[in-house]
Amino acid sequence: MKPDVKNLDQPDEKRSFEHGELQFVNLNGVTIARGQLGPGWKWSVDVKPAAGTESCQIAHAGVVLSGRFHVRMDDGDEVELGPGDAHTVPPGHDAWVVGDEPCVIIDFAATN
């Protein structure tokens, strides 16, 4: 297998929301997404209508580059993430940007 390189500034896919956007690149066996989420972004407001589920049903593995991000699991557990926080979040959650600073987050997902 050869190295596979793509730039998130020229994504394979882009999804825009009222309060931000996601850029996706598909590489050998992995999809990498960059979320540039502004103040006021909330999954249950910005994404839920398109997803059609009560909470996010995607598992996430990523790192916050800037800003703050809050996650509430369906069972009530909560965590707040900030710059440098590497994390995994299982399916069944809501999430939102905390404060007045945009949040930039990188997310990794295995693909087949």
C-alpha positions in Angstrom: 0.0 0.0 0.0 1.3 3.5 -0.8 1.0 6.6 1.3 -2.3 8.5 0.8 -2.3 12.2 1.3 -5.2 14.7 1.2 -5.6 18.2 2.6 -8.6 19.0 4.7 -8.8 22.5 3.0 -9.7 20.5 -0.1 -12.1 17.9 1.4 -13.8 15.0 -0.4 -17.0 16.1 1.4 -18.1 19.2 3.3 -21.2 19.5 5.5 -22.3 23.0 6.6 -24.5 23.9 9.5 -25.8 27.2 10.8 -23.0 27.3 13.4 -20.1 25.6 11.6 -19.0 23.0 9.1 -17.3 19.6 8.8 -14.7 18.7 6.2 -14.0 15.1 5.4 -11.1 13.3 3.6 -11.2 9.6 2.9 -7.8 7.9 3.0 -6.6 4.3 3.0 -8.8 2.7 5.6 -9.7 5.9 7.5 -11.9 8.9 7.3 -10.6 12.0 8.9 -12.9 14.9 9.7 -12.2 18.4 10.9 -15.1 20.2 12.7 -14.9 24.0 12.7 -17.8 24.6 15.1 -18.8 28.1 16.1 -20.4 29.4 19.3 -23.9 28.1 19.5 -23.3 24.8 17.7 -25.1 21.9 19.2 -25.6 18.5 17.8 -29.3 18.3 18.8 -30.0 21.6 17.0 -27.6 21.6 14.0 -27.3 17.9 13.1 -30.3 16.0 14.7 -32.8 17.1 12.0 -30.6 15.6 9.2 -29.6 12.6 11.3 -33.1 11.6 12.2 -32.1 10.1 15.6 -32.6 11.3 19.1 -28.9 11.5 19.8 -25.7 11.0 17.9 -25.3 7.4 17.0 -21.7 7.7 15.8 -18.6 6.6 17.8 -15.9 9.2 17.8 -12.1 9.1 18.4 -10.4 12.5 18.1 -8.6 15.5 19.5 -9.7 19.0 20.3 -7.3 21.6 18.7 -8.9 24.7 20.1 -12.0 25.9 22.0 -14.1 23.9 24.4 -16.6 21.0 23.7 -19.1 19.5 26.1 -20.5 15.9 25.6 -23.6 14.5 27.4 -24.2 10.8 27.1 -27.8 9.4 26.9 -27.2 7.9 30.4 -26.4 11.4 31.8 -22.6 11.1 32.1 -20.9 14.3 30.9 -17.4 15.4 30.0 -16.0 18.7 28.9 -13.1 18.7 26.4 -10.5 21.4 25.7 -7.4 21.9 23.6 -5.2 18.9 23.5 -7.8 16.5 24.9 -7.7 13.2 22.9 -10.9 11.3 23.4 -13.3 8.5 22.5 -17.0 9.0 22.7 -19.4 6.0 22.2 -22.7 6.3 20.3 -25.6 7.8 22.2 -24.7 11.4 23.0 -25.4 15.1 22.5 -22.5 17.6 22.2 -22.1 21.4 22.0 -19.5 24.2 21.8 -18.9 25.9 25.2 -18.3 29.6 25.4 -17.7 32.3 22.8 -14.6 30.7 21.1 -15.1 28.4 18.1 -14.1 24.8 18.6 -11.8 23.0 16.1 -11.8 19.2 16.5 -10.3 16.4 14.5 -12.2 13.1 14.3 -10.9 9.7 13.0 -13.1 6.9 11.8 -12.0 3.5 10.4 -13.5 2.6 7.0 -13.5 -0.6 5.1 
